[in-house]
Amino acid sequence: MSQEGPNWEGLLKWSLAHSDGTRSTRNLSEDDRKWFMEAMQSQTVDVVRRMKQITLVMQASEEVLESQGVTPDDIEGLLDELQEHVEAIDMANDLHSIGGLVPLLNYLKNSHANIRAKAADVVSTIVQNNPRSQHLVMESNGLEYLLSNFTSDPDVKARTQALGAISSLIRHNKPGITAFRLANGYAALKDALSSENVRFQRKALNLIQYLLHENNGDCDIVNELGFPRIMMHLADSEDPNIREAALRGLLELARDKADGTRARLIEDNEKLKQLLEERIRNISAMTPDDLGAAKEERQLVDSIWNALYKEPSSLHEKGLLVIPGEDAPPPDVASQHFVPPLRAFSARDASKGSTQQKDDKPPLLLGPGPSSA
């Protein structure tokens, strides 16, 4: 079997033999140049060709794969590799053109929970800050499959990964947000908040905050469904990430809205003031190290207090809002969570397609079937 991965040791020795760092690069001999090019080209992967090979495997039935000795772990490994390839936005968009998107979405209905979870993870990578792939996944009923797993999958990991993929799919995607609402997505998010799985809860809280930030009118829906009381309960969690995520959601509800949402929040939830006072007492009792780690929580508590009562919280008087060595808090704490990742920089080129050369006849990965007795 050939050695996997680049021959780093050989390349390093070659580089050291031809440069001592004190002189300009000399011209290579033809033999040196040929050796180097062969060493590099031998490690070059034709990504599209490899994605076509993976697609052929995804298109095969579970029975065929089993007959060829392909295990669920093998499929997970292929999905891991596919995820690495589609991190490039052009490759993500190419997956549909080579016939790989639909088989990937079908894996969301696979009988193995880990494969369902990993398939959702790959979908999340494909659609993140990628309008073209978001459209293609929506067009292929991907949101419907993900919603089914999010609400009904018996495996919590598969449910969590489906929720993460939904979040990536509908962000900055108005048709996706509309479809999520029409599918009773907020009720499903409410159920997710009752889960005992911290990661599942946190993903649900982050999506709720995003939806409220993007659509002020949705505050009515979450109030009617009883979200404020649930978020207040979670804002008292021992997990700092859950606390912060719940506080971010409450901040969206506490802000002034033209429809009077904030007034109803105060009227129906006097307990919120007690919660904030309790959080301030806990913050006041923190050690310097804990205060540094709780920077965002301090800012969120003060922002909610200011939004509700139009005055700074007592954290100002105590000198705990900004501790020595910290910069002043930003005027809008929540907005920092809506800056798209770096991949958004490439999104403007999403419609141009890939410049990779495509292989029309990918080799089959599957070997011959079992010999007959």
C-alpha angles and dihedrals in degrees: 000000000000118000113267120231131016119319092242094168093054093046091048092051090048092050093048091049092056102040134042095179094245103083138049119268111278125219112271122237116242091251092051092048092048092049093050095047092048091049092052098040091050088063097045114112121210094223098193091048090051092048088053090053091051089047090056090055092048090052092056118095121248089248092056092047092050091050088055093050094251109151131203087252089057090053091050089052091052090049089051089054092045090052090056091052096048093052083089106079094222091054090048090056092044092058091078094047092054092049098254103115099071094048088049091052089048088059086067084074096046118134092237115080095210091055091049090050094047093047089055089049091054091048089052090055092047097053101037108122088340112120094183095054090042088058093046093050092048090048090052093053091253093142090054092053092046093049090051091054093043093054104030113021110120091214114081093207091055089048091050094049091047089054090050090052091048090052091053092043098054100037110113086357112113096186088051093051091049092050090048091054093047090051090059091252095160091060089052090050090052090055089049091056089060092058121112090221108101095202091051091050093048094051090049093050092049092051092047091053092049093050092048091048092052097040118035091184090066089071087082091057095050092046091053091048092052098247096145094064092045091050091048089054091050091046086068092053122131089230108088093207092054091047093052094045091050092047090052089055092048090050090058090052093045096056119100112270127190090232094057097251093143092055091055091049091057093044096048098038114045083150088074091071090051089050092052092048090050091050090050090052091050092048090049090056095051124115117243090259092051091047090056092051091048095055095121093045090053091051093046094050091050093046093051091047091049092048092051102038104022093234136089118269122247087262086085093056092045091051090237101118092074115019124194112290095026127108120235112281117260116258091241112039097182098051093073089070093063099060105117118237121259091269088075087073088071096043093090089067095048095107094054095077128216126315091206118116111248125222111222094197109046115187118250116252096201118093128217118299123257113292117254116250 
